[in-house]
Amino acid sequence: MQRLKTGSWIGGLLIALAMGAGAEAPDVGALRAQAGAVLGELPKEVANPANALTDAKITLGRLLYYDERLSVADDISCNSCHRLDGFGVDGEPTSPGHQGQRGGRNSPTVYQAALHSTQFWDGREPDVEAQAKGPILNPIEMAMPSEAAVVEKLRGIAGYAPLFAAAFPDALDPISYDNLANAIGAFERRLLTPGPFDAFLAGDDAALDEAQIRGLTAFLETGCASCHMGPALGGGMFQKLGLVHPYATEDTGRMQVTGSEADKYVFKVPSLRNVTKTGPWFHDGSLTDISEVVRLMAWHQLGRELDAAAIADIVSFLGALKGEVDAVYVAEPTPVQ
């Protein structure tokens, strides 16, 4: 058996036992180095120089994230579509909004979203602070008529005044739409979920089982990381759906709403963190089987036809991307009165 170049002998023994007598153990150290170079370390928070993270701002952001009064009918919050107790999604193909209306896009998870280079499937906003402003005013989603109407509503809730003042002590008028977005954004910048894969990258050979090791190897060798790169395993680029083999869909979404014909079927690459828990998948929520998602992506994006064993291994690796949610950090607070 080849000796592991890095990590504990216990991890090597476990892998060897899982593989069976006489099988050669993988070079876990080399695999870790390769994965770490392409994917990188998940941070504890995602800083924004223009929006410093403070306890007061995060506390306010958590309250606002859960507050259904930010919607015109007092019945929809950020958490309604991006459930923090459900890995940041609601499990729907598209989410119900004001009066049950549904848009044309699947609601992506809010976990790790702050790591993304842009926000929304078309990348129309640069960061989570800007993204937080959109759904509140969207007539299909939370349907508030204007920024001024949101601010007026917040000022009518007495308990918010001292919270905004504490979060934005230098502001002459702390309750503003920009400050609402900055508070929600600050809260979201710590919505990160480390899991077994991160333990593996940190040196724990036993963090991944044999199938997950094979799956990580297949993930890298197949070319999945050419798009699903960085610590979020995605969110850093745009790609055409059906890059190698055309994908049959009537949905002509475009990158950054440019209107260009070349940008048809181009979407932001989603993060794979917690992906086994964030279905249904794709921009329209049309896929319900994660194995089928892997098969289709390999074929349409990379021109690779994977067999059932390779698909199963990659799905096993994706399971190692299921992280730990900080239950205390995301606990639903008592509404402000």
C-alpha positions as CSV (number, residue, x, y, z in Angstrom):
1,M,0.0,0.0,0.0
2,Q,1.4,3.4,-0.9
3,R,2.1,5.5,2.2
4,L,0.0,8.6,2.6
5,K,2.2,11.7,2.1
6,T,0.3,13.9,4.6
7,G,-2.2,13.5,7.4
8,S,-2.7,11.0,10.1
9,W,-1.9,7.3,9.9
10,I,-5.4,6.7,11.3
11,G,-7.0,8.4,8.3
12,G,-4.8,6.3,6.0
13,L,-5.8,3.1,7.8
14,L,-9.5,3.9,7.5
15,I,-9.2,4.6,3.8
16,A,-7.3,1.4,3.3
17,L,-9.8,-0.7,5.2
18,A,-12.6,0.9,3.2
19,M,-10.9,0.1,-0.1
20,G,-10.3,-3.5,0.9
21,A,-7.2,-5.6,1.4
22,G,-4.6,-5.3,-1.3
23,A,-6.0,-2.1,-2.8
24,E,-3.7,0.9,-3.1
25,A,-4.6,3.9,-1.1
26,P,-4.9,7.2,-3.0
27,D,-2.3,9.9,-2.5
28,V,-4.5,11.9,-0.2
29,G,-1.9,14.6,0.4
30,A,-1.6,15.3,-3.4
31,L,-5.4,15.3,-3.7
32,R,-5.7,17.8,-0.8
33,A,-3.1,20.1,-2.3
34,Q,-4.8,20.0,-5.7
35,A,-8.3,20.7,-4.2
36,G,-7.0,23.4,-1.9
37,A,-5.3,25.2,-4.8
38,V,-8.5,25.3,-6.9
39,L,-11.1,25.6,-4.2
40,G,-9.4,27.4,-1.3
41,E,-10.3,27.8,2.4
42,L,-13.8,28.9,3.5
43,P,-13.4,32.1,5.6
44,K,-15.2,32.8,8.9
45,E,-16.7,35.9,7.4
46,V,-16.7,37.9,4.2
47,A,-15.5,41.4,4.8
48,N,-16.8,44.5,2.9
49,P,-14.6,47.6,3.4
50,A,-17.7,49.8,2.7
51,N,-19.8,48.0,5.3
52,A,-17.8,47.2,8.5
53,L,-19.2,44.2,10.5
54,T,-20.2,45.2,14.0
55,D,-22.3,43.3,16.6
56,A,-24.9,46.0,16.6
57,K,-25.2,46.0,12.8
58,I,-25.5,42.2,12.7
59,T,-28.1,42.1,15.4
60,L,-30.2,44.6,13.5
61,G,-29.6,42.7,10.3
62,R,-30.9,39.5,11.8
63,L,-34.1,41.2,13.0
64,L,-34.7,42.7,9.6
65,Y,-34.0,39.5,7.8
66,Y,-36.9,37.8,9.7
67,D,-39.3,40.8,9.8
68,E,-42.4,40.1,7.6
69,R,-43.3,43.8,8.0
70,L,-40.9,44.6,5.3
71,S,-43.5,43.3,2.9
72,V,-46.6,45.2,1.9
73,A,-49.0,42.7,3.4
74,D,-46.8,41.9,6.5
75,D,-46.6,38.3,5.5
76,I,-43.2,37.8,3.7
77,S,-39.7,38.2,5.0
78,C,-36.2,37.4,3.6
79,N,-36.4,34.2,5.5
80,S,-39.7,33.2,3.8
81,C,-37.8,32.3,0.6
82,H,-34.3,31.9,2.0
83,R,-35.0,29.8,5.1
84,L,-32.0,29.7,7.4
85,D,-33.3,26.5,9.0
86,G,-33.5,24.9,5.6
87,F,-29.9,25.6,4.3
88,G,-31.1,29.0,2.9
89,V,-33.8,27.8,0.5
90,D,-37.5,27.0,0.7
91,G,-37.5,23.8,-1.4
92,E,-39.7,25.3,-4.1
93,P,-39.0,25.4,-7.8
94,T,-39.8,29.2,-7.6
95,S,-40.9,30.9,-4.4
96,P,-44.4,32.3,-3.7
97,G,-44.4,36.0,-3.2
98,H,-47.1,38.7,-2.7
99,Q,-50.6,37.2,-3.2
100,G,-49.0,33.9,-4.2
101,Q,-47.3,35.2,-7.3
102,R,-44.2,33.3,-8.5
103,G,-41.3,34.6,-10.5
104,G,-39.3,32.8,-13.1
105,R,-36.2,32.0,-11.0
106,N,-35.4,29.5,-8.3
107,S,-34.5,31.2,-5.0
108,P,-30.8,30.4,-4.4
109,T,-29.4,29.8,-1.0
110,V,-28.2,32.8,1.1
111,Y,-25.5,30.7,2.7
112,Q,-22.1,31.6,1.2
113,A,-23.8,34.2,-1.0
114,A,-21.5,36.9,0.3
115,L,-18.6,35.1,-1.4
116,H,-20.1,35.4,-4.8
117,S,-18.7,37.9,-7.3
118,T,-22.2,39.2,-8.1
119,Q,-25.8,38.6,-6.9
120,F,-28.9,37.1,-8.6
121,W,-28.8,34.6,-11.5
122,D,-28.1,37.4,-14.0
123,G,-25.5,39.1,-11.8
124,R,-27.4,42.4,-11.8
125,E,-26.2,43.5,-8.3
126,P,-22.6,43.6,-7.0
127,D,-23.0,42.4,-3.5
128,V,-25.4,41.1,-0.8
129,E,-26.1,44.7,0.4
130,A,-27.4,45.7,-3.0
131,Q,-29.2,42.4,-3.4
132,A,-31.1,43.0,-0.1
133,K,-32.8,46.0,-1.6
134,G,-34.4,44.2,-4.6
135,P,-36.9,41.7,-3.3
136,I,-38.5,44.2,-0.9
137,L,-39.5,46.5,-3.8
138,N,-40.2,43.7,-6.3
139,P,-44.0,43.7,-7.0
140,I,-44.0,39.9,-7.3
141,E,-42.0,39.3,-4.1
142,M,-42.5,41.6,-1.1
143,A,-44.2,44.3,-3.1
144,M,-43.4,47.4,-1.0
145,P,-44.2,50.5,-3.2
146,S,-41.0,52.5,-2.6
147,E,-38.0,52.9,-0.5
148,A,-39.7,55.8,1.3
149,A,-42.6,53.6,2.2
150,V,-40.2,51.1,3.7
151,V,-38.5,53.7,5.8
152,E,-41.8,55.2,6.9
153,K,-42.9,51.7,8.1
154,L,-39.7,51.2,10.0
155,R,-40.0,54.5,11.7
156,G,-43.5,53.5,12.8
157,I,-42.0,50.6,14.8
158,A,-40.6,52.3,17.9
159,G,-38.1,49.7,18.8
160,Y,-36.2,50.1,15.6
161,A,-35.0,53.6,16.3
162,P,-32.4,52.7,19.0
163,L,-31.3,49.6,17.0
164,F,-30.5,51.7,13.9
165,A,-28.8,54.4,16.0
166,A,-26.6,51.7,17.6
167,A,-25.8,50.1,14.3
168,F,-25.1,53.4,12.5
169,P,-23.8,55.8,15.2
170,D,-22.3,58.3,12.8
171,A,-25.5,58.7,10.7
172,L,-27.5,61.9,11.1
173,D,-30.6,60.0,10.1
174,P,-29.9,56.3,10.9
175,I,-33.1,54.8,9.6
176,S,-32.6,54.7,5.9
177,Y,-33.1,52.2,3.0
178,D,-29.3,52.0,2.5
179,N,-28.7,51.3,6.2
180,L,-31.4,48.6,6.1
181,A,-29.6,46.9,3.3
182,N,-26.2,47.3,5.0
183,A,-27.5,45.7,8.2
184,I,-29.0,42.7,6.3
185,G,-25.8,42.4,4.3
186,A,-23.7,42.5,7.4
187,F,-25.7,39.6,8.9
188,E,-25.4,37.6,5.7
189,R,-21.6,38.0,5.6
190,R,-21.3,35.5,8.4
191,L,-23.7,33.0,6.9
192,L,-21.0,30.4,6.1
193,T,-21.2,26.7,6.7
194,P,-17.9,24.7,7.1
195,G,-18.3,21.0,6.8
196,P,-16.4,17.7,6.3
197,F,-14.7,18.9,3.1
198,D,-13.2,21.8,5.1
199,A,-11.9,19.5,7.7
200,F,-10.3,17.4,5.0
201,L,-8.6,20.5,3.5
202,A,-7.4,21.4,7.0
203,G,-5.6,18.0,7.3
204,D,-8.1,15.5,8.6
205,D,-7.7,12.4,6.3
206,A,-10.7,10.7,8.0
207,A,-13.1,13.6,7.3
208,L,-14.0,12.1,3.9
209,D,-14.8,8.4,3.3
210,E,-13.6,6.3,0.4
211,A,-16.5,7.2,-1.9
212,Q,-16.1,10.9,-1.2
213,I,-12.3,10.7,-1.9
214,R,-13.1,9.0,-5.2
215,G,-15.8,11.6,-5.8
216,L,-13.5,14.5,-5.2
217,T,-11.0,13.0,-7.5
218,A,-13.7,12.5,-10.2
219,F,-14.9,16.1,-9.6
220,L,-11.5,17.5,-10.3
221,E,-10.6,15.1,-13.2
222,T,-13.9,15.6,-14.9
223,G,-13.4,19.4,-14.9
224,C,-16.3,20.4,-12.6
225,A,-13.9,22.8,-10.8
226,S,-13.4,24.8,-14.1
227,C,-16.7,26.5,-13.2
228,H,-17.3,25.5,-9.6
229,M,-14.1,27.0,-8.2
230,G,-13.2,29.0,-5.1
231,P,-14.3,28.4,-1.5
232,A,-18.0,28.6,-2.4
233,L,-17.4,26.1,-5.2
234,G,-19.2,28.5,-7.6
235,G,-20.6,32.0,-7.6
236,G,-17.5,33.5,-9.2
237,M,-18.3,33.4,-12.9
238,F,-21.0,33.2,-15.6
239,Q,-21.5,30.3,-18.0
240,K,-23.7,29.4,-20.8
241,L,-26.1,26.5,-20.1
242,G,-25.3,24.0,-22.8
243,L,-21.8,25.2,-23.4
244,V,-20.7,22.0,-25.2
245,H,-24.0,20.2,-26.0
246,P,-27.1,22.4,-26.3
247,Y,-29.5,22.2,-23.4
248,A,-33.2,22.1,-24.4
249,T,-35.0,25.0,-22.6
250,E,-37.2,27.8,-23.6
251,D,-35.8,29.9,-20.8
252,T,-33.6,32.6,-22.4
253,G,-32.1,34.1,-19.3
254,R,-29.2,36.4,-19.9
255,M,-26.1,37.5,-18.0
256,Q,-26.4,40.8,-16.3
257,V,-29.5,41.6,-18.4
258,T,-27.4,42.8,-21.3
259,G,-29.9,42.0,-23.9
260,S,-27.1,40.5,-26.1
261,E,-27.9,37.5,-28.2
262,A,-24.6,36.0,-27.1
263,D,-25.7,36.1,-23.5
264,K,-28.8,33.9,-24.0
265,Y,-28.8,30.9,-21.6
266,V,-26.0,32.5,-19.6
267,F,-26.3,32.4,-15.8
268,K,-24.2,32.8,-12.8
269,V,-22.6,29.5,-11.8
270,P,-24.3,28.5,-8.5
271,S,-22.4,27.5,-5.3
272,L,-22.2,23.8,-4.6
273,R,-22.0,24.3,-0.8
274,N,-24.9,22.3,0.8
275,V,-26.0,21.4,-2.7
276,T,-27.5,18.1,-1.7
277,K,-29.9,20.0,0.6
278,T,-30.8,22.9,-1.7
279,G,-32.9,21.3,-4.4
280,P,-34.8,21.5,-6.6
281,W,-31.9,22.6,-8.8
282,F,-31.1,24.9,-11.8
283,H,-32.1,28.5,-12.4
284,D,-35.8,27.4,-12.9
285,G,-35.9,24.7,-10.2
286,S,-36.7,22.1,-12.8
287,L,-34.4,19.3,-11.6
288,T,-35.3,17.2,-8.5
289,D,-32.6,14.4,-8.7
290,I,-29.1,15.4,-7.8
291,S,-27.6,12.4,-9.7
292,E,-29.4,13.7,-12.8
293,V,-28.0,17.2,-12.2
294,V,-24.5,15.8,-12.2
295,R,-25.1,13.7,-15.3
296,L,-26.5,16.6,-17.2
297,M,-23.9,19.1,-16.2
298,A,-21.1,16.8,-17.2
299,W,-22.6,16.2,-20.6
300,H,-23.9,19.7,-21.5
301,Q,-21.1,21.7,-19.9
302,L,-18.1,19.5,-20.3
303,G,-18.9,17.0,-23.0
304,R,-18.3,14.1,-20.6
305,E,-20.6,11.1,-20.4
306,L,-20.2,9.8,-16.8
307,D,-21.1,6.2,-15.9
308,A,-23.3,5.5,-12.9
309,A,-20.4,4.8,-10.6
310,A,-18.7,8.1,-11.3
311,I,-21.9,10.0,-10.8
312,A,-22.5,8.2,-7.5
313,D,-19.0,9.1,-6.3
314,I,-19.4,12.7,-7.2
315,V,-22.7,12.9,-5.4
316,S,-21.0,11.3,-2.4
317,F,-18.4,14.1,-2.5
318,L,-21.1,16.7,-2.9
319,G,-22.6,15.3,0.4
320,A,-19.3,16.3,2.1
321,L,-20.1,19.9,1.2
322,K,-23.0,19.9,3.6
323,G,-21.9,22.2,6.3
324,E,-22.8,23.1,9.8
325,V,-25.3,25.9,10.4
326,D,-24.6,28.0,13.5
327,A,-28.0,27.5,15.1
328,V,-27.4,30.3,17.6
329,Y,-26.4,32.8,15.0
330,V,-29.4,32.1,12.8
331,A,-32.0,31.7,15.5
332,E,-35.2,33.6,14.8
333,P,-35.4,36.6,17.1
334,T,-38.3,38.1,18.9
335,P,-39.8,40.7,16.5
336,V,-39.1,44.4,17.3
337,Q,-42.0,46.2,18.8
